[in-house]
Amino acid sequence: QVQLVESGGGLVQPGGSLRLSCAGSGSISSMYTMGWYRQAPGKQRELVATITSGGYANYADSVKGRFTISRDNAKKTVWLQMNSLKPEDTAAYYCWARRITTDTNYWGQGTQVTVSS
């Protein structure tokens, strides 16, 4: 069983920064790719960033150069450092994990990020 618990969301002004954390438990291991998705009101859930156990990262074009994903395999934790935040980054952010061998997806409960002055 896999559980993902996010933290670190909140209200921030445009240009500000936030750091999201996702603590995994259960069978999370190097056999899982992890990452972050987001969903704004009225829009589909979209990929933000993913990272393999070996540290290979992939980013959505909209966040490249502003967001950084990182991971600690021993702690089963993934982080998303978000800088130069824009109002269009406002969304619920979801932690995600996928077991490589089965393509089974797991989701956290989400954490709200609001960028507003």
PyRosetta script that sets phi, psi and omega in degrees:
from pyrosetta import init, pose_from_sequence

init()
pose = pose_from_sequence("QVQLVESGGGLVQPGGSLRLSCAGSGSISSMYTMGWYRQAPGKQRELVATITSGGYANYADSVKGRFTISRDNAKKTVWLQMNSLKPEDTAAYYCWARRITTDTNYWGQGTQVTVSS")
pose.set_psi(1, 136.5)
pose.set_omega(1, -179.7)
pose.set_phi(2, -115.1)
pose.set_psi(2, 134.0)
pose.set_omega(2, 173.0)
pose.set_phi(3, -126.6)
pose.set_psi(3, 140.3)
pose.set_omega(3, 179.4)
pose.set_phi(4, -127.4)
pose.set_psi(4, 126.4)
pose.set_omega(4, -178.2)
pose.set_phi(5, -125.1)
pose.set_psi(5, 117.4)
pose.set_omega(5, -179.3)
pose.set_phi(6, -91.3)
pose.set_psi(6, 155.8)
pose.set_omega(6, 172.3)
pose.set_phi(7, -155.3)
pose.set_psi(7, 163.4)
pose.set_omega(7, 173.8)
pose.set_phi(8, 106.7)
pose.set_psi(8, -2.7)
pose.set_omega(8, 178.1)
pose.set_phi(9, -72.4)
pose.set_psi(9, 173.0)
pose.set_omega(9, 178.3)
pose.set_phi(10, 161.8)
pose.set_psi(10, -166.0)
pose.set_omega(10, -179.9)
pose.set_phi(11, -101.8)
pose.set_psi(11, 130.8)
pose.set_omega(11, -180.0)
pose.set_phi(12, -142.1)
pose.set_psi(12, 150.0)
pose.set_omega(12, 178.5)
pose.set_phi(13, -78.4)
pose.set_psi(13, 154.9)
pose.set_omega(13, 175.2)
pose.set_phi(14, -54.1)
pose.set_psi(14, 137.2)
pose.set_omega(14, -176.6)
pose.set_phi(15, 89.8)
pose.set_psi(15, -9.2)
pose.set_omega(15, -178.9)
pose.set_phi(16, -83.1)
pose.set_psi(16, -175.4)
pose.set_omega(16, -176.5)
pose.set_phi(17, -131.3)
pose.set_psi(17, 152.1)
pose.set_omega(17, 172.2)
pose.set_phi(18, -144.3)
pose.set_psi(18, 153.6)
pose.set_omega(18, 175.2)
pose.set_phi(19, -125.8)
pose.set_psi(19, 118.1)
pose.set_omega(19, 177.8)
pose.set_phi(20, -93.9)
pose.set_psi(20, 144.2)
pose.set_omega(20, 176.4)
pose.set_phi(21, -123.8)
pose.set_psi(21, 148.1)
pose.set_omega(21, 175.9)
pose.set_phi(22, -135.5)
pose.set_psi(22, 114.6)
pose.set_omega(22, 179.0)
pose.set_phi(23, -97.1)
pose.set_psi(23, 120.4)
pose.set_omega(23, 178.5)
pose.set_phi(24, -96.1)
pose.set_psi(24, 154.8)
pose.set_omega(24, 176.2)
pose.set_phi(25, -144.6)
pose.set_psi(25, 172.0)
pose.set_omega(25, -178.4)
pose.set_phi(26, 83.3)
pose.set_psi(26, -134.2)
pose.set_omega(26, -171.3)
pose.set_phi(27, -89.2)
pose.set_psi(27, 13.0)
pose.set_omega(27, 177.3)
pose.set_phi(28, -56.5)
pose.set_psi(28, 131.7)
pose.set_omega(28, -177.7)
pose.set_phi(29, -157.2)
pose.set_psi(29, -168.3)
pose.set_omega(29, 177.9)
pose.set_phi(30, -68.3)
pose.set_psi(30, -7.3)
pose.set_omega(30, 177.4)
pose.set_phi(31, -83.4)
pose.set_psi(31, 6.4)
pose.set_omega(31, -177.9)
pose.set_phi(32, -119.3)
pose.set_psi(32, 134.0)
pose.set_omega(32, 163.7)
pose.set_phi(33, -85.4)
pose.set_psi(33, 140.9)
pose.set_omega(33, -179.7)
pose.set_phi(34, -126.7)
pose.set_psi(34, 163.8)
pose.set_omega(34, 179.8)
pose.set_phi(35, 177.6)
pose.set_psi(35, -165.5)
pose.set_omega(35, -177.6)
pose.set_phi(36, -133.8)
pose.set_psi(36, 138.3)
pose.set_omega(36, 170.5)
pose.set_phi(37, -121.8)
pose.set_psi(37, 165.2)
pose.set_omega(37, 175.0)
pose.set_phi(38, -142.1)
pose.set_psi(38, 155.9)
pose.set_omega(38, 178.7)
pose.set_phi(39, -141.5)
pose.set_psi(39, 118.0)
pose.set_omega(39, 176.1)
pose.set_phi(40, -90.7)
pose.set_psi(40, 156.9)
pose.set_omega(40, 179.9)
pose.set_phi(41, -55.5)
pose.set_psi(41, 130.4)
pose.set_omega(41, 178.0)
pose.set_phi(42, 77.8)
pose.set_psi(42, 3.8)
pose.set_omega(42, -178.7)
pose.set_phi(43, -121.6)
pose.set_psi(43, 162.4)
pose.set_omega(43, 177.3)
pose.set_phi(44, -76.4)
pose.set_psi(44, 155.4)
pose.set_omega(44, 175.5)
pose.set_phi(45, -67.2)
pose.set_psi(45, 136.5)
pose.set_omega(45, -177.3)
pose.set_phi(46, -131.3)
pose.set_psi(46, 152.0)
pose.set_omega(46, 178.7)
pose.set_phi(47, -70.0)
pose.set_psi(47, 137.9)
pose.set_omega(47, 174.2)
pose.set_phi(48, -105.7)
pose.set_psi(48, -56.6)
pose.set_omega(48, -179.3)
pose.set_phi(49, -161.7)
pose.set_psi(49, 148.4)
pose.set_omega(49, 174.6)
pose.set_phi(50, -132.0)
pose.set_psi(50, 160.8)
pose.set_omega(50, 179.4)
pose.set_phi(51, -149.1)
pose.set_psi(51, 134.5)
pose.set_omega(51, 177.1)
pose.set_phi(52, -83.6)
pose.set_psi(52, 170.2)
pose.set_omega(52, 178.4)
pose.set_phi(53, -65.0)
pose.set_psi(53, -23.2)
pose.set_omega(53, 177.7)
pose.set_phi(54, -85.4)
pose.set_psi(54, -1.9)
pose.set_omega(54, 175.6)
pose.set_phi(55, 95.3)
pose.set_psi(55, 6.6)
pose.set_omega(55, 177.4)
pose.set_phi(56, -75.9)
pose.set_psi(56, 123.2)
pose.set_omega(56, -176.0)
pose.set_phi(57, -110.1)
pose.set_psi(57, 148.1)
pose.set_omega(57, 177.8)
pose.set_phi(58, -133.4)
pose.set_psi(58, 135.5)
pose.set_omega(58, -176.0)
pose.set_phi(59, -126.7)
pose.set_psi(59, 149.0)
pose.set_omega(59, 167.8)
pose.set_phi(60, -67.2)
pose.set_psi(60, 146.1)
pose.set_omega(60, -179.2)
pose.set_phi(61, -57.1)
pose.set_psi(61, -33.7)
pose.set_omega(61, -175.1)
pose.set_phi(62, -68.1)
pose.set_psi(62, -16.6)
pose.set_omega(62, -177.1)
pose.set_phi(63, -117.9)
pose.set_psi(63, -4.6)
pose.set_omega(63, -179.6)
pose.set_phi(64, -57.8)
pose.set_psi(64, 134.1)
pose.set_omega(64, -179.8)
pose.set_phi(65, 86.1)
pose.set_psi(65, -11.8)
pose.set_omega(65, 179.6)
pose.set_phi(66, -115.4)
pose.set_psi(66, -35.5)
pose.set_omega(66, -177.8)
pose.set_phi(67, -108.4)
pose.set_psi(67, 146.8)
pose.set_omega(67, 175.8)
pose.set_phi(68, -133.1)
pose.set_psi(68, 127.4)
pose.set_omega(68, 176.9)
pose.set_phi(69, -101.5)
pose.set_psi(69, 141.9)
pose.set_omega(69, 177.2)
pose.set_phi(70, -144.7)
pose.set_psi(70, 167.9)
pose.set_omega(70, -171.5)
pose.set_phi(71, -153.7)
pose.set_psi(71, 145.3)
pose.set_omega(71, 172.6)
pose.set_phi(72, -123.6)
pose.set_psi(72, 107.4)
pose.set_omega(72, -175.5)
pose.set_phi(73, -64.6)
pose.set_psi(73, -38.1)
pose.set_omega(73, -178.8)
pose.set_phi(74, -65.4)
pose.set_psi(74, -35.5)
pose.set_omega(74, -179.6)
pose.set_phi(75, -90.3)
pose.set_psi(75, -3.6)
pose.set_omega(75, -179.5)
pose.set_phi(76, 56.2)
pose.set_psi(76, 38.5)
pose.set_omega(76, -173.9)
pose.set_phi(77, -126.1)
pose.set_psi(77, 142.3)
pose.set_omega(77, 174.5)
pose.set_phi(78, -128.1)
pose.set_psi(78, 143.2)
pose.set_omega(78, -178.8)
pose.set_phi(79, -122.4)
pose.set_psi(79, 155.6)
pose.set_omega(79, 172.7)
pose.set_phi(80, -131.8)
pose.set_psi(80, 108.2)
pose.set_omega(80, 175.3)
pose.set_phi(81, -88.0)
pose.set_psi(81, 121.4)
pose.set_omega(81, -176.2)
pose.set_phi(82, -116.4)
pose.set_psi(82, 116.3)
pose.set_omega(82, 178.9)
pose.set_phi(83, -116.1)
pose.set_psi(83, 164.4)
pose.set_omega(83, 178.5)
pose.set_phi(84, 49.2)
pose.set_psi(84, 49.0)
pose.set_omega(84, -175.9)
pose.set_phi(85, -65.9)
pose.set_psi(85, 145.4)
pose.set_omega(85, -178.8)
pose.set_phi(86, -120.4)
pose.set_psi(86, 156.9)
pose.set_omega(86, 177.1)
pose.set_phi(87, -55.1)
pose.set_psi(87, -32.6)
pose.set_omega(87, -179.6)
pose.set_phi(88, -72.6)
pose.set_psi(88, -6.2)
pose.set_omega(88, 172.9)
pose.set_phi(89, -82.2)
pose.set_psi(89, -6.3)
pose.set_omega(89, 178.9)
pose.set_phi(90, -61.6)
pose.set_psi(90, 125.1)
pose.set_omega(90, -176.4)
pose.set_phi(91, -178.9)
pose.set_psi(91, 168.6)
pose.set_omega(91, 165.6)
pose.set_phi(92, -85.5)
pose.set_psi(92, 128.6)
pose.set_omega(92, -177.5)
pose.set_phi(93, -105.0)
pose.set_psi(93, 129.8)
pose.set_omega(93, -175.4)
pose.set_phi(94, -116.5)
pose.set_psi(94, 130.9)
pose.set_omega(94, 171.7)
pose.set_phi(95, -76.5)
pose.set_psi(95, 144.1)
pose.set_omega(95, -175.0)
pose.set_phi(96, -138.4)
pose.set_psi(96, 145.0)
pose.set_omega(96, 174.1)
pose.set_phi(97, -142.7)
pose.set_psi(97, 143.2)
pose.set_omega(97, 178.2)
pose.set_phi(98, -134.5)
pose.set_psi(98, 126.6)
pose.set_omega(98, 176.6)
pose.set_phi(99, -73.1)
pose.set_psi(99, 125.7)
pose.set_omega(99, -172.7)
pose.set_phi(100, -61.4)
pose.set_psi(100, -40.6)
pose.set_omega(100, -171.6)
pose.set_phi(101, -76.9)
pose.set_psi(101, -22.4)
pose.set_omega(101, -175.5)
pose.set_phi(102, -120.8)
pose.set_psi(102, -8.8)
pose.set_omega(102, -175.4)
pose.set_phi(103, 59.4)
pose.set_psi(103, 24.8)
pose.set_omega(103, 176.2)
pose.set_phi(104, -78.9)
pose.set_psi(104, 130.5)
pose.set_omega(104, -178.3)
pose.set_phi(105, -100.5)
pose.set_psi(105, 143.2)
pose.set_omega(105, 176.0)
pose.set_phi(106, -129.0)
pose.set_psi(106, 146.1)
pose.set_omega(106, -176.5)
pose.set_phi(107, -131.0)
pose.set_psi(107, 146.5)
pose.set_omega(107, 169.3)
pose.set_phi(108, -82.7)
pose.set_psi(108, -178.9)
pose.set_omega(108, -176.2)
pose.set_phi(109, -84.6)
pose.set_psi(109, -13.9)
pose.set_omega(109, 178.0)
pose.set_phi(110, 97.6)
pose.set_psi(110, 149.4)
pose.set_omega(110, 174.8)
pose.set_phi(111, -135.9)
pose.set_psi(111, 136.1)
pose.set_omega(111, -174.1)
pose.set_phi(112, -84.7)
pose.set_psi(112, 133.0)
pose.set_omega(112, 172.3)
pose.set_phi(113, -119.4)
pose.set_psi(113, 123.3)
pose.set_omega(113, 179.2)
pose.set_phi(114, -123.3)
pose.set_psi(114, 123.3)
pose.set_omega(114, 179.5)
pose.set_phi(115, -111.1)
pose.set_psi(115, 109.6)
pose.set_omega(115, -175.1)
pose.set_phi(116, -158.1)
pose.set_psi(116, 148.5)
pose.set_omega(116, 175.7)
pose.set_phi(117, -94.2)
pose.dump_pdb("model.pdb")
